[in-house]
């Protein structure tokens, strides 16, 4: 089955720790995206990547980092510099930038 | 002025009702128009995708685009409790934009 997988589904982090969220797609899509979703605020773009080994900051990149070493994978690291990381994180992909996006199931991150 | 405006609701309707969800936009460069459905604690799923003014039908769902008024709508006929979700409009041209979502509850 083609699709996007995210892991883990739930993640708990202590203050001061870095955590990495996984995103994998087997749709052969070139573009991948990370969004953060908070109640009442819709989707906010963190980072996106159009091709391997290249990525751009979105609207709220501070405190986050990404890598794109493989076409299929776009992991997101939430660093200790992110002051309010508790949120629902969504990964998406599209054939090309600005084509319709397909989403993974999400990871809910909670800071303890 | 925001690029995209979407009434957050919440919207509550009885089963079988016709639901109308709407978004307005300000950017004339938007070329593609989408509607996503998001169930609680799940990722959004693409419902409808269109690029021209007019109506596009898919089962109980109709997407309507009026480029002259910069207005899009999603109509749901014979609404079911399983339609209870948040609906997000989305637009793309040179960038991708999402509305904030409208929460819909269909009461049995």
Interface residues (C-beta under 8 A of the other chain):
Chain A: X4 X6 X33 X40 X41 X42 X43 X45 X88 X90 X92 X98 X99 X100 X101 X102 X103 X104 X105 X106 X108
Chain B: X8 X32 X34 X36 X41 X42 X43 X44 X45 X46 X49 X88 X90 X92 X93 X94 X95 X96 X98 X99 X100 X101
